[in-house]
Every structure is written in C-alpha cells, then in structure tokens.
Amino acid sequence: MPKEFTDEFEPLLIKDFNGQKQSKLPNRSLVLAACAACIGGTFQFGYNISVINAPTTDVHNFINQTWIERYQIGIPESVLTLLWSTIVSIFTIGGLLGVTVGGTLSVKHGRKGTLLVNNAFAIIAALLMGLSYPTGYFELLIIGRFITGLNAGIGLCVQPLYLGEIAPTAFRGSMGMGTSISITLGLLAGQVVGLKELLGKEDSWPILLATTCVPAFLQLLILPWFPESPRYLLIDRGDSEGCKKALKQLHGVSRCDGELDDIEKEKRDLADFKAKTPWELLCDRSIRLQVLTVMLLNVAQQLNGINAIYFYANYLFTQSGISAERIPYVTLGTGACELVTALTCGIVIDRLGRKVLIVGGYILMSICCILFTLTLSYQSASPIVPYLSIASVFAFILSFGLGPGGVTNILTTELFTQATRPAAYIIAGSLNWLSFFLISMVFPFLVVWLEQYCFLVFMAVCTCMAIYIFFVVPETKNKTFIEIQNEFKSSKKARTVDATGMTQLLSI
C-alpha cells in the first residue's frame, strides 16, 4: 500500500478485527492484579523497614524491664544495644534467605501461588511480635523480625517476576514501577502508622509491629480472583488454555492474540525448556553480560548512598534546628516526595525509556553527593547552609526514585527470558540484601573515618554506574524479551568482530 494511503488509513490499521481500537491505557483487571500482588509483596518490605523505627525507645524499655524481672538487675548498655541491633538487622538475614528460596518456589508453585503462600510468614511473624509483650519474651521479636525478612525477601524476588510477566510489552515499564511504588508506599505507611497520634504510643507498640498481618490478609482476599502469570502457564506448565484465559482477563480480547504470539515465540526459542539454577546462570557465557549488568545494578542500588542518606537524615534535621518532635513529620515529607517521584517515573518510563531515566538518576545523584559534601563542610558558614543540606537530601531521594529506585527491578526482568529469569532474581536479590547488610554495618565506621567526605565514595559509585549503563546497556523500551536477548547477542558479536579486526591489524 502506498505511504499516503497508509498514513490516511492508519487509524483503521490499529483496530482489532472486531473494529475496536486498542486502548492506550492498561486493562482495569491488569491494574487490579498488580495492586493485589503489590499489597502483600514489596509493600511489606518497605513497611517493615520503617515501622520498626517508631517504637525504638519503647522496645528498649520492654527489654530492660524483662531483663530486670528475670535477673533482678538492669541490662548492661552494651547488651541492650546488641539485642536491639539484632532485632533490626536480622530482618536482612531473613530477606537474604527469602530471596534464595523465592526463585525456586516461583518455579515449582508459580508466581501467584508463591505470593499467596508467602503471606503465612507475615501472619506468623505478626503473631510472634504481638505476643512478645504479654508473654514477656523479647526473643519473640527477634524471631518475628527474621520471619518478616523472609516474607520480604520472597516478595522482592517473586512480585517483580509476576508483574513483568503479566504486563503487555507496551506497559511493562509502568507495571514494573509497581515494585518501587509499593515499597515507597510501605515506607510511608509505616511512618504514618508509627506517629504518636496513631500506634506510636508507648503501650501500642506490640499492635504496631503486628499490623504486618493486615497487608497479608488483604492479598489473601484479593489475589485469588486474578490468574497466574500467562508466561508461566504456557512456557513452564504447557497450559495453553489457561494461558489464553489469563491473557483475556488481564489484557482484554483486543491485546490477547498479540501477547500470545510473543509468548509462543519465546516458548519455541526455548527448546527443551528447563529453568536454570543460579550456578548454571553464572556459568553460561552466552548471557554473561546480562548477568554482570544485573549484579552491578543491584549492588549499586544499595551502595549508591540512598541508605546512608536515610541513616544521616535525622542528624541533618537536628542540625538545621528542627525539634525532635517535628523530625518524624519531616521524614514523612521525604517519603511523600519519593512516592511522588516513583509515580511520575511510572507514568513517563514507557515514553522516555529505561536508559534515560536510570543514567539521568545516577548523574543527578552524583551532583547531589558533591553538594552534600560541600554543605556539610561549611555547615556553620551561614544559617542557610543547614537548609541547603536538607534540600540536598530531598534532591538525592528524588533522583534515586526517578531512576535507580524503580528501573533496576525492571531491567532485571527484561534482560532475561523465562528459563533464566527466576535464577537472575535469586542472584540479584542475594546481592541486594548482602549489600544492604554491608552498608548498614560499614556506614557508621565510614562516617567516623571520612566524616562528610564519605559521600564522595557514593559519588564515585553513581558516576561509574552512569558510565557503564550509558555504554553497555541497550534501551529495552517496547521490545520483547527475545528482541532484547538478540540485541545483547548482536552487540557481543560486534565487539568480538572489532577485537578480531584489531588483532589482525596488529599482526600485519
């Protein structure tokens, strides 16, 4: 057909065979399924990170009181600090274990099935932490926090898998941002519920910690109404009828056939399908660049300074003259800013692309680290400088939410196919949790050694990641998983050809 006729009749060509235009917005059932997955998934991760901050003093008092009742003597300060640090940090140990089993469970029981079973851990943890005060056993807090970490680790591994696999190609970025948005919502919800006006009162902390069961019950009520991942049904289970039914419910009739063709094409390319283990993934040379990229992305997500900023925020707010009573509300403002940024990123990511956002985010974070170092170095030079430090905190958090905060998980989904994706999430999640644990242990010493110049270390991490992504990682917007794989293969061949040609020139 001549181009002039193609242009003239283009509106007709984008209709389906029933004469209905495809909507530019995702199907309502798809959005609801994503919300159902998020509420009991990564929402729990954000919620359980922030909710533990409010009852710090009250839990200290409870541990001291229990110690006196047992041993008729006050608890030594060093032992109290050790017990509290254990309660807080054992969450990361549980998370690391959760990631390692989450990928395996998602292969055996499906993405949706694993998310539903995972809620049992949240309910058990809520029960243990809620009973710690009436029973007088602070050890239940340690066990409960470990189990909440297990729940969060499984959710962080499996929920992005589910979102990435149920989303149509055109909306995969926006759907993938659901992970970042739900984490931020969880952080914000934990801060709100922990306010003194709600459950932050002295006698309410057991109820506050037990509220982790609420998202679990909500997911158990809502998620069963939605289908399993269509890709899992067809590629892993060979259930073509179940796949078609799931696609019709999630995408509507107009998009069903196109998405089914993509899944069937991927299935044909994966002859003798068998999900790979993490070790097999690490040994596979054909996808080594993808594995290296995801490893670097997930390590950098924790070592780029975002957690250090959160650790340092209360100090900065105090230095700026903000009273201790107002700090929780200012912290609430940082959470609200990150949520707005994550929502904005979710809207624009399928228009601007992944590469622009993550590279731009890391560049802005590098600039913020420099500003942060300067404002901390000249904190007493002017009364306005402490407020510039606070502005740098907000700018850094916004830059993180704009790029690395959301795009990292999306790229982990997009750089792999069905056979390698669960193992990739195990590797990525394990490194993410290990890096989280590392920065929480090392950062206090880093501050002592380098003082404000410690943020130059984070600037170096952000700058290196921006350069690596710009030169190595291709844009994945509006591309199928197979197309992305082929692009990596073609770029690898191009580098091999260039290297061979250079060797021949040198040998002449």
Stockholm file with secondary structure:
# STOCKHOLM 1.0

chainA/1-508         MPKEFTDEFEPLLIKDFNGQKQSKLPNRSLVLAACAACIGGTFQFGYNISVINAPTTDVHNFINQTWIERYQIGIPESVLTLLWSTIVSIFTIGGLLGVTVGGTLSVKHGRKGTLLVNNAFAIIAALLMGLSYPTGYFELLIIGRFITGLNAGIGLCVQPLYLGEIAPTAFRGSMGMGTSISITLGLLAGQVVGLKELLGKEDSWPILLATTCVPAFLQLLILPWFPESPRYLLIDRGDSEGCKKALKQLHGVSRCDGELDDIEKEKRDLADFKAKTPWELLCDRSIRLQVLTVMLLNVAQQLNGINAIYFYANYLFTQSGISAERIPYVTLGTGACELVTALTCGIVIDRLGRKVLIVGGYILMSICCILFTLTLSYQSASPIVPYLSIASVFAFILSFGLGPGGVTNILTTELFTQATRPAAYIIAGSLNWLSFFLISMVFPFLVVWLEQYCFLVFMAVCTCMAIYIFFVVPETKNKTFIEIQNEFKSSKKARTVDATGMTQLLSI
#=GR chainA/1-508 SS CCHHHHHHTHHHHTBCTTSCBCCSSCCHHHHHHHHHHHHTTHHHHHHHHHTTTTTHHHHHHHHHHHHHHHHSSCCCHHHHHHHHHHHHHHHHHHHHHHHHHHHHHHHHHCHHHHHHHHHHHHHHHHHHHHHHHHHTCTHHHHHHHHHHHHHHHHHHHHHHHHHHHHSCGGGHHHHHHHHHHHHHHHHHHHHHHTSTTTTCSGGGHHHHHHTTHHHHHHHHHHGGGSCCCHHIIIIITCCHHHHHHHHHHHHCHHHHHHHHHHHHHHHHHSTTCCCCCHHHHHHCGGGHHHHHHHHHHHHHHHHTSHHHHHHHHHHHHHHTTCCTTTHHHHHHHHHHHHHHHHHHHHHHHHHHCHHHHHHHHHHHHHHHHHHHHHHHHTTTSCTTHHHHHHHHHHHHHHHHHHTHHHHHHHHHHHTSCTTTHHHHHHHHHHHHHHHHHHHHHHHHHHHHHHGGGHHHHHHHHHHHHHHHHHHHCCCCTTCCHHHHHHHHHHHHHHHHHHHHHHHHHHHC
#=GC SS_cons         CCHHHHHHTHHHHTBCTTSCBCCSSCCHHHHHHHHHHHHTTHHHHHHHHHTTTTTHHHHHHHHHHHHHHHHSSCCCHHHHHHHHHHHHHHHHHHHHHHHHHHHHHHHHHCHHHHHHHHHHHHHHHHHHHHHHHHHTCTHHHHHHHHHHHHHHHHHHHHHHHHHHHHSCGGGHHHHHHHHHHHHHHHHHHHHHHTSTTTTCSGGGHHHHHHTTHHHHHHHHHHGGGSCCCHHIIIIITCCHHHHHHHHHHHHCHHHHHHHHHHHHHHHHHSTTCCCCCHHHHHHCGGGHHHHHHHHHHHHHHHHTSHHHHHHHHHHHHHHTTCCTTTHHHHHHHHHHHHHHHHHHHHHHHHHHCHHHHHHHHHHHHHHHHHHHHHHHHTTTSCTTHHHHHHHHHHHHHHHHHHTHHHHHHHHHHHTSCTTTHHHHHHHHHHHHHHHHHHHHHHHHHHHHHHGGGHHHHHHHHHHHHHHHHHHHCCCCTTCCHHHHHHHHHHHHHHHHHHHHHHHHHHHC
//
